[in-house]
Each structure stands twice: as C-alpha cells, then as structure tokens.
C-alpha cells in the first residue's frame, strides 16, 4: 500500500512548525483524484504526472532534499535505490519492504510506521541532521557499491552457481 494520503497529512503536521517545506508527489495511481483534490487545497503540495523520462526523473531526485516513501508493501524499493543513487536521503517505513535499500545510511532513520505523526517525526529528525554534499556523495557511492547492475549480475550468477 502506497499510503500517499499520509504524505498530505504529514505536510499538515510539518506546516505547524516548519514553513517552507514543499512536497512534490509524482505519479498516477488509483487515488489520483483524491490526491489532486488534497493538493489543490495546499500551497505546500504539488502533484505532478508520472515521469517517463529517466533523465528528468533523475533531475527531480537530485533536486530533492528528501524522498519520503510511506509505503508498507514494497517488493524491493527500486525508487529508493534510484533516489539514493542521485544522492537523496530516503525516509522509508520500517519493515515496509525498503529496509535493505537504506541499510548503511548513517544515521539510519526510518518511520516506525506509516502514520503521519511518525512520518513527521522522522522528517524532523532528518532535517535536524543538516546534511551536506559529502553525505550525498557517500549515499550515491553506497548505491553504486551495493546495487550496480554488475554487482547484481555477479550476485545472481553466484547464487545460480551455488544452487546448481
């Protein structure tokens, strides 16, 4: 479950104490009409259509200070790897399917569940880190080291070899 409405509720909580934070929700889904309606009532939420251009998507990831995924049913979390490969920290929900993709983040901050209050608390912890360009470079390198196509293919063929 993507839990996108929880992002809008998170923004309501963040706006109480932190003006200037802006949420961009990108994509099309079954709750698009509901999300569009909610985003139209808030100046700090923008809904953008699904992005098919990988270079443009990388531009969005790179421009973000934080990628928040309130989902609790990810099969792997490719969006998490993509965002981190662009240097952007990812806030995931603990045991939501993206835990492996954020391993090695220092400090590792995850929302304990998808509740907007827990998302807000984790966002505020991350904001408090005041990370700079070095953290983004380390994050990018961690993704290259852990999830490059070469490493994944080597791991896959190694697994096949052990199974045979």
Secondary structure, DSSP 8 states (H G I E B T S, - for coil): ---HHHHHHHHHHHHTT-TT--EEEE---TTHHHHHHHHHT-TTEEEE-----HHHHHHHHHH-SEEEE--S--SS-HHHHHHHHTT-EEEEBTTSS-HHHHTT-SS---BSSS-HHHHHHHHHHHHHH---HHHHHHHHHHHHHHH-HHHHHHHHHHHHHHH-
